[in-house]
Amino acid sequence: MAKLAKIQNIVGVNDSTGDMTLTGEYIRLTKEQDFSVIMDRDTMIHATLSYGATGSIAAGVNVAQRLCADIYDLYMTGHIQESLEAQYKLALSE
């Protein structure tokens, strides 16, 4: 991933592994680059934001748009606990 992040026309990765150890490494290895790590697991939006991911492409947005957006919006505005609560609500709705 570190090598890919140095290639000018590769701007990010959509991580679907579900492995936070791997996701954390992607973020750590590319944090000095202009490179985005995005998670596509609905259940991991909040967790990956806290690791430094730039967002999510979640399937749940098809049925719970506001709830998925709330996880991101609340986190980004510093309402960390509320973001986590929204993440829990999303988990209950799946």
Buried (B, 14 or more C-beta within 10 A) or exposed (E): BEEBBEEEEEEBBEBEEEEBEEBBBBBBBBEEBEBBBBBBBBBBBBBBBEBBBBBBBBEBBEEBEEBBEBBBBBBEEEBEEBBBBBBEEBEEEE
